[in-house]
Amino acid sequence: MINKQGDIIEKQVEGWLIGEDGRSGIKGIVVDKSSKVVRIAALNEYLAVWLSFCKLRLLNLI
């Protein structure tokens, strides 16, 4: 959940949340943290390919 200042609120919840209107659930924006993992994985793959390329170039020079 994100508050009015734009800060992310993350808490473990056991049970049900009831809003002011008496309905179950609260309004908010789902914050997905998987984009950071995807960026790191893409960078790792890029570095692995680059290092493999450099290794092949060095082996061909010898």
N, C-alpha and C positions, 0 to 999 in steps of 0.2 A: 504494500500500500504506500502511496506517496502523500505526504501531508501538504498543506497549503504553501509551505516554504520550499517545496520541491525535494525534501529529504525522503529517503526510502525508509519505511518502517518494516522491519522483519521480525516476526515473533512466532513461536510455536503456539498453536491453539488446540486445545482439547475441548470439544463440545461444539455448540452452535453459537454463532454470532447473530444477534437480533438487532436490526436497525431501529431508528427512531419511529419508523412507520409501522413497526410490529412485524414486519416480514423478515424471514431468515436471510442472512447474508448482509454484507456491507458493500457499498459502492467503492470502487477503486480501480486502479490500473494494474494489470498483471505485469510484474517485472520479471523478464526472462534473462537469466545470467548466462545462458549458453552461448551467446554471441562472443563473449570473451574467450571461451574455450575454443570456439571455431577459429577465431583469429590466431590464437596461439598454435593450434594444430596446422593451420595454413602456413604460418611462418616456419614451423618446424619442417614441414614438407618441402617448402622452398629451399631451406638451408640444406636439407638432405640431398635434393636434386643437384644443387649447386656444388656441394662437396663431391658427389659422385662424378660430376662432369670434370671437376678439377683433378680428381684422382685418375680418371681415364686419360686426361691430357698429360699428366706427369708420367704415366706408364708408357705412353706413346713416345715421349721424348727420350726415354732411357734406351 
